Amino acid sequence: MTDIRQELSSLTIDRERPARGGRWWPALLLLPILAALAAFFMYGVRRWSRGVEVETVRASIAPNRPSTAMPRTEITTKPAKICEVCK
């Protein structure tokens, strides 16, 4: 019995080494959740702030001259000929 008491009395507490903390596991759970929320928020802000893309142009008055790109066509009031096959 005295051997056990001597062994127990020779044991000491090492106060220089910091104790192992068990508080790291909430950070492991919280970090991915915060990263997912940040990514979702950034995606949503970018999508909502983008809006509708609109192309703008500046109107101007063209000089009064005939265009060579499209020949002028006269509007006629003659009745159109109806195809005999279509009747």
C-alpha positions as CSV (number, residue, x, y, z in Angstrom):
1,M,0.0,0.0,0.0
2,T,2.8,2.4,0.8
3,D,4.2,1.9,-2.7
4,I,1.1,3.2,-4.3
5,R,1.0,6.2,-1.9
6,Q,4.7,7.0,-2.7
7,E,3.9,6.8,-6.5
8,L,0.9,9.0,-6.1
9,S,2.8,11.6,-4.0
10,S,5.5,11.7,-6.7
11,L,3.0,12.8,-9.3
12,T,2.9,16.5,-10.1
13,I,0.7,18.7,-12.2
14,D,2.6,20.3,-15.1
15,R,1.3,23.9,-15.0
16,E,3.7,25.2,-17.7
17,R,2.0,23.4,-20.6
18,P,-1.4,24.9,-21.6
19,A,-4.4,22.7,-21.2
20,R,-5.9,21.3,-24.4
21,G,-8.9,23.3,-25.3
22,G,-12.1,21.7,-26.6
23,R,-13.4,24.9,-28.0
24,W,-12.2,24.4,-31.6
25,W,-15.1,22.3,-32.9
26,P,-17.7,25.2,-33.0
27,A,-15.3,27.1,-35.3
28,L,-15.1,24.1,-37.6
29,L,-18.9,24.1,-37.8
30,L,-19.2,27.9,-38.0
31,L,-16.6,28.5,-40.7
32,P,-18.2,26.6,-43.6
33,I,-21.6,28.1,-42.7
34,L,-20.3,31.6,-42.8
35,A,-18.5,30.9,-46.1
36,A,-21.7,29.6,-47.6
37,L,-23.7,32.6,-46.4
38,A,-21.1,35.0,-47.8
39,A,-21.0,33.2,-51.2
40,F,-24.8,33.2,-51.4
41,F,-25.0,36.9,-50.4
42,M,-22.4,37.9,-53.0
43,Y,-24.2,35.9,-55.7
44,G,-27.5,37.5,-54.8
45,V,-26.1,41.1,-54.7
46,R,-24.4,40.7,-58.0
47,R,-27.5,39.2,-59.6
48,W,-29.9,41.9,-58.2
49,S,-27.6,44.8,-58.9
50,R,-26.9,43.9,-62.5
51,G,-30.3,44.9,-63.7
52,V,-31.3,44.8,-67.4
53,E,-28.7,45.5,-70.0
54,V,-29.8,48.3,-72.4
55,E,-28.0,49.5,-75.5
56,T,-28.2,53.2,-76.1
57,V,-27.9,55.1,-79.3
58,R,-27.8,58.8,-80.3
59,A,-30.4,60.0,-82.8
60,S,-29.4,62.4,-85.5
61,I,-31.1,64.1,-88.5
62,A,-29.9,62.8,-91.9
63,P,-29.2,65.3,-94.7
64,N,-31.9,65.6,-97.3
65,R,-30.4,63.6,-100.2
66,P,-31.4,60.4,-101.9
67,S,-30.0,57.3,-100.4
68,T,-28.1,54.9,-102.6
69,A,-28.5,52.0,-100.3
70,M,-32.3,51.5,-100.9
71,P,-33.9,52.7,-104.1
72,R,-37.2,54.6,-103.7
73,T,-40.3,52.6,-104.6
74,E,-43.5,54.3,-105.7
75,I,-46.7,53.4,-103.9
76,T,-49.3,52.5,-106.5
77,T,-53.0,52.4,-106.1
78,K,-53.6,49.9,-108.9
79,P,-55.4,46.8,-107.8
80,A,-53.3,43.7,-107.4
81,K,-53.7,40.9,-109.9
82,I,-55.0,37.7,-108.4
83,C,-53.5,34.5,-109.5
84,E,-55.9,32.2,-111.4
85,V,-54.6,29.1,-109.6
86,C,-55.2,30.6,-106.1
87,K,-58.9,31.2,-106.7
